[in-house]
C-alpha cells in the first residue's frame, strides 16, 4: 500500500515535470512576433493593405501585466490614429494650396478633430516579455473605407431629413420647432466633415475606379442652415458681443435636446484658423463667450474635469470673419453640438484686439517646419502638460508656467523652447527619467515666467531611450541657445533614429501664446 502510493506520487511527479518541460519547450520555441522585432511593421499586415498601430507599456511601479497589456493596446490605437492625422494634415495642406481658403475652413477643423477619432472594429495582438507589454492593432483599409462610406451616406440622408423637416416647420410658421431642427443639422455637418476627411485619406490607397462617386444631389451646407436660422432668430448680429450670444444660444439649444446633457462644460480659447495659435482676441472672446453662456444659463461652466469641452476657431477672409465652435464629450470624443457664424470683419476689428499673435508670420513658418516629415513614435510615448493642462495655454506677462511629463519607459528628455523672437533655448538636455518614474506624472523641477518677447511660442519635447547626440549651443546670460537653424535641428534630431535602429524616440509639442496683460 505504501509502495503503491509512493509509485503513484513518483509517476504523478514525473508527469508534472514532463508537462512543465514540454511547456517550457513550447514557450522557448514560440517566436517573437515580427511586429515586435520590427517595431510596428509586419510582413503579414503591410501598411498598403492595413491600417496599423503599435504600442508598448511596462508592468512596473504597481502596474500589473493585465494593466500593462491594456495600456499597450490603448497606445497602439493612439499610434494608429496619429498616423492617420499626420497623413490627413499633409494631404489637406497640399489641397489648401490648390483650392484656397474656402477648402481650408471647411476641412481643417475636421483634420484637427481626427486626434479624437475612434476607429471601430480594430483587431489586436499582444505579446508580453521581460515586464514589457507589446500590442499591435490592425484592420483592412478596404473594410474601414466601406464602413465609413456607408456612414457618410447615412449621415447625409439624416442631414437632408433634418433640413427638410425644419423647412416644413418654418412654412407652418412654427419658428421654435424649425430652429430646433435646423440646429440639429450642425453636429451632423461636423460629423460629415470628419468622415470625409478620413475617406479622403483612405482613398489614397484605392484605385480610382473603386472610389465612391461624387454625389450629384444638392449638398446641404452651413450657409443654408445659417441663413435659415438668421431669418428666424430675431436677434441681429451687429457686434462681437452679439456673436458671442449667437454661438452660446445655438449651443444651448442643441445641448438641451440631448437625452443626457453634460452637467459641466469647459470653454477653451478660440484659436486662429488651423494654426492652434492664440491671440489677444482669443483671450477677449474666451471671457466673452463664458459670460454669454452664463447669461443664457448654459449648464455649469468649470475650469477642470468637465463632461464636455467647447472649443473653436475663427477664420479671416477678405472682408469677413468666420467663427466655428464645437462641443464634444470628453469620454467618447463624440460631437454633441456645433455652431457657426460669418460676420463682417469690421465687427471684429472694432474691439481693437489683434486676431493674430505678434510674431504670426515667423511662427507660421516654424509650424510648417515642425509638420514637414513629422515622425510618429513607435513604442515610446511621451505626454506633457503645462499647469494649464494644455487646454488654455495663454499666459500673460508675469504668469508662471510649470511642465509635467509621463513616459511609458525609462528615457532621456530634451526640452527646446522656441521663443517668439526666433531664438531657441535648450531648457533641459539629457534629463533622465528612470524606471521609478515610468507611468507616473512627473513634474519637471523648473518653473518658467512669462516675459517678453510675446507671441506664439512652442515647447518641443523629445524623448529617447538612448542619450541624445550633443547639439551646438551658444551660452548667453546663463541660457543655452541653439546655433543651428530650425530646419537643420529638426532634421538632425528626427534623423537620429535611423542611426540606431533599436533606439526608440518620441516627440511632443505644446503650443503656447504669451502676451501683455
N, C-alpha and C positions, 0 to 999 in steps of 0.2 A: 504493500500500500504506500509506504513512504517512498519506495523506489519509483513506483509508478508516478507519484506526484512530482518527484524530482525530475523524472524524464519529461513530464508534461511542461514543467517550468523551463527546462532546458530547451525543449522544442519551441515553446512559446517565445523564449528569449531569442532563439536563433531566427524565428520568423520575423520578429520585430527588427532585429539587426539587419536581416536581409532586406526588409522593406525600406528601412532607413537608407541602406546603401544604394538600393535601386532609386529611391527618390533623390538622393544626393547626385547620383549619376545623371538622372534626368535633368536636374537643375544645372548641373555642370555643362551638359550638352546643349542646354537651351541657349539659343543665340540672342544676343542683344539686338533689338530691332534696328533696322538701318536708319530710321528717323531719329534715333538717339545718337548713333555714331556720326551721322551726317548733320546733326544739329538742325532738325526740322525739315530736311529734304528726304524724299523717299522714292525709290525706283518703282514701288508698287502704286504710288499715288502721285504721279507727275503733276506739277502745277499747271500744265497746259490743259489738263483734264479735270483737276480737282481744285477746290478752294481748300487751303490747309492752314493750320495754325499749330504752334509748338510752344509748350510751357514747361517750367520746372519749379520745384519748391522743395525746401529742406525740412525734414522731420526733426527739428531741434528746438530748444527753448520752449518746451512744453507742447510743441506741435506733434500730434500723433501721425502715424503713417497714413491713416484714413484722411485726416485733415490735410496732410501734405498732398495726397493724391487729388483731393477736391480742389485745392488751390492751384495745382498744376493744370488741371482741366480748365479752370477759370482763366488762368493766364494764357493758355493755348487759344481759348475763344477770343480773348482780347487781342492776341497777336494776329489772329486771322482778320478781325475787324480793322485793326490798324493798317494792315497791308492793303485792304480794300480802300480805306480812307486816303492813304497816300497816293494810290493809283488814280482814284477819282479826282483828287486835288490836282494832280499833274494834268489829267485829261481836261478838266474843267478850265484850268488856266490857259491851255492852248486854245480851247474853244472860245473863251472870253476874248482872247486876242483877235480871233477871227470874226466873232459875232458882235462884239461890243458890250456896253454896259447893261443893256436890256437883259441879255442872257445871264450876265453876272448876278444881278439882283435876284433873278428867278431861281438860279440853281446853287449859288454859293452858300446860302443859308442851309440848303439841303445837304451840301457837302460837309459843313461843319457838324451837322447833327448825325452824320454817319458814325461818329465816335460813340454814339449811344445805340447803335444798331444791334439787333438781336437776330441772328440767323437761325431759323428753325430747322430741326431735323439733322443737326450735325452728329456724325458718328465719332467715337473716340476710342483710342487705345491708350493703355497705361503701362508703365514699367517702373519698378522700384529697385534701387540698388544703392547700398552704402549710404543710407539715410537720405537719399535724394529721390524724389518722385518726378517722373517724366510723363508728359501727356502729349498726345497728337490728335488733333481733331481734323475731320475732313468731310467733304461732301462733293459729289459730282457737280461741276459747273452747270451742265445741262439741266439737272434736276432743280437747281436753285433758280435758273433762268425761267423754266417753265412754271415754277411755283409763283414767282414774283410777277410773271407776265399775267397769270390768272388773277393775282391780287390787284394788279393795275387795272385790269378790265373791270373787276368788281368795284373798285373804288370810284372809277369814272362813272359807272352806272349809278352808284349810290349818290354821287355828286349831282348828276343830271336829275335824279328823282327829287333830291332835296331842293334844288334850284327851281324846278317846275312847280313843286309844292308851294314854295314861297311865292312864286308869281301868282299862283291861284289864290292864295290868301290876300295878296295885295290887290288883286282885281275885285275881291269881295270887300275891300276897304277894312280888312282885319289887320291893322298895322302891327300890333304887338305879335300876333302869330306869324306874320310874314317876316318880321325882323328876326324872331327866334329861329325860323327855318334858314334864313339867309346866313345867320351867324354860324349855324352848324356846318355850313359849307367850308369855312376857313380851315378847321383841322383836317378835313378831307383833302383840301388842296395841298397842305403841308405834307401829308402822307403820300400823295401822288408825286410830289416833287422828289421826296426821298426815294420812293420806289423807282422812279425814272432814272435817278442818279445811279442806283445800283444796277439797273438793267443796262444802262449805257456802259458801265464798267464790264459787265458780263458779256455784252455783245462784241467786245473787242476780240474775244477768242472764238466767236462763232462765224461761220461762213455767212455772207450777206444774204443768201437765199434762205437761211434758217432764222433770220431775224423777223420779229413781228412787224407787219406792215404799218405804216403811219396811218392813223385814223383820219378819215375824211370828214367825220362828223364835227360840227362846230364845237370847239372846246369852251367850257365854262372857265372864265379867267377871274382873277382877283378884281380886275376893273369892273366886270359885270356886277360882282357882289357889292363892291364898294359904292358904285353909283346907285344901286338899288337901295342900299341901307341909308345913304346920304339923303335920298329923296324922301325916306320915311321918318328919319330921326330929325326932329325939329330942334336941332342944336347946331347952329352954324359954327364952322371952324375958322376963326379969324386970328387966333394967337396960338403960341406954343402951349399955353395953359389949356386951350380947347383941345389940342392934340392929345395931351395927357388924359383929359377927361374922356375923349372919344375912345382911346385904346382901353382905358380902365373899364369903361362901360361895356364894351364888347366882350372883354374877358369875363367880367362878372356875369353877364347874361348867359355865356356858354357854360361857365363853371357851375352855375346854379342848376343847370339842366342835367348834370351828371348824377346818376343814381347815388353814388357815394362820393360827394365832392371832397377835395382836400381840406383838412382842418387848419393847415398852416401853409403860408406861401413865403418864399424868399425872392426878393426882387433884385436882379443883377443890373449893374450899369450897362446901358446900351453901348455897343462898340461901332466904330466907323467901318461901314461896308463889311468886307470879309477879312479885314486885317486883324481882328481881335484887339485893336488898339483903342484905348480910351482917350478922353479929351476933357477940357473944362466943361464943354457942353454935356458930355456923358454924365459928369458928376451933377450938374444942374438938373438934367432931365431925370436922373435917378431919384433925386429927392422929390421932384415934381410928381412923378408917377406914383410914388408911395403915398404922397399926400392925396392925390385924386382917388386912389384905391381906398384910403381911409374915409374920405368923404362919401364914397359910394358904399361904405360898409362891406367891402370885399374881404371876407374872412380874416383870419389872424395873420398879419404880416410880421415875420420874425427875422432874426439875423443868423440863426443857426438851426440845424436839424429840422428842416421844413419837409412837408409831404410833397410839395411841388415847387419847381423853380421857374420863375418868369425871367426870360432874357430876350434881347432883341438887338437889332442893328438899324442903322439909318444910312441912307444912300443918297449921295449928291448927284444930280443930273444938271443939265444946263440951267434951268430956271426952277427946278423943283427938288424937293427932298422927300424921300420915301421912308416911312417907318414900318418895320416888321417886328412883331412881338409874338412869342410863343410861350405857353405854359405847358410844362412837361412833368409827369410824375417821376419822382426820384427813384423809386424801386424798380419800376418796369420800363422807364425811359419812354413811356407812351405819351403821345401828344394829347393833351386834354383840351386845349383851347388855343386859338390864334387870332390875330387881328392885323390889319394893315391899313395905312392911310398915306396918301401922297398929297403934299401941300406945296404952295408957292414958297420958294426959298426965302422970300422977304420976311415971312412969318418967323423963320428960324434965326435969321441974321439980326432980327430986331432985339433979341435978348443979349446981343454983344458977347457971346461966349464962343470961342473958336471951336469948330467942329472937328478939327484935326489936332494931333499933338504938335508941339512946336517944331519937332525935327522930323515931320512926316516923310519927306522925300528920302532922307537918309535911312530912316527906319524901314521904309518900304523896300529899299534896295537890299538892306540886310536880310529882311524876311525872304526875299527871293533867293538869296544865297543859302539860307537855312533850309529852304524847301527843295533846293536842287539836289538830286541824287540822295534824298533822305533814306536812311537805312533803318529797317525795322529790326529791333533786337530779337534774337532767338535764344531764349533760355533765361538770361539775366534780365531782371526787371528792376527799374528804379522809379519810385514815386516820390514826389516832392510837393510841399505846400509852403506858402507863406503863412504868417499869423492871421491873414485874412482868408485862408483856406482856398486860395485861387479863385474865389467866387467874386471878389471885389478888389482886385489888385490896383486900386487907385490910392496913391499915397501923396499927401500934401507935405509941404516943407516942415521939417522938424519931426515928422512921424517916424516911429521906429518900425523896422521890419526884421522878423526872425524867420528862419527856414528850418523845416523838419523833413527828414527823408525816411524812406523804408525800402530795403532791398531784400531780395529773396535768397541771397548767398553772400559769403564774405567777398568784399571787393574794395577797390580803391576809387575814390571820388576826386573829380576835378571840377571846380566851380569857376566859370568865366562870366563876369558881369559886363554886358555890352551897354555902355553908357550913351546918353542922349547925344553927346558931342562926338561920338565915333570912337572914343577911346575904349579899350578892352582890358579890364582888370582881372588878374588871376587872384580870386578871393581865397580859394583853397586848392591845394595841389597834393596829390599822393595821400589824401586823407583816408585812412584805412578804417573800414567798418568790419570789425572782427565777428567771429561766429556768435559771440554772446549777444550781438545786437541785430542779428538776422531775424526778419519777420516782425521786428518791433519798430515802432515810431521813435526815431532818434532825433533829438533837437540839436542842430549844429550850434556849438557854443560860441557863436559870433553874432553880434547884433549890428544892424545897419541903420543909418539915419538918412532920411530923405533930404537931399540938398541939391543945389544947382550942380550941373545943368539939368533942366527939366525937359520932359518929353516922354516918348515911348522908349522903354528900355527892356532888355531881355536878360534873365538869369539862365544860363545854359549849364546843365549838369551832365557830366559824363561819368559813367560807372564802368569799371573794367576789372576783370578777375586777375589780371597781371598789372604790374606797375606801368604807368604811362611813360612814354619816352619824353625826355625833357623838351621844353619849349623855350625859345629865345625870349627873354623879357628885359625890360628896362626899369630900373627902380627909381621912382621919383616920390619924395616925401613919404617914404615907407611903403608905397604901393608898387606892386609888380604889374607893369603894363606889357601886353603882347607887342612884340616888334613886327610880327608877321601880319599881313592883311587878312581880312576875314575869309576870303576865298581860299587862300593858301592854308590857313589854320584849320578850317573845317575839312578841306580835302585831305590834309595830312592826318588829322585826328581820326576821321572816319575810316581812312585807309589803313590804320594800324591793324585792324582786324585781319587783313589779308596776310600780314607778315607772320602772325602766329595763329594758325587755323584753329587751334584748340582754345584760344582765348575768347572769352565772351565779353561783349561790350554793349552798353545801352546808353540812350541819350534822352534827356528830358529838358524841355524849355518852358519857362514861365514868363508870360508877357506881363510887364509892369508899366504903369503910367504914373509919372511923377509930375507934380505941378505946384504952383504957388497957392497959398490959401485963398 
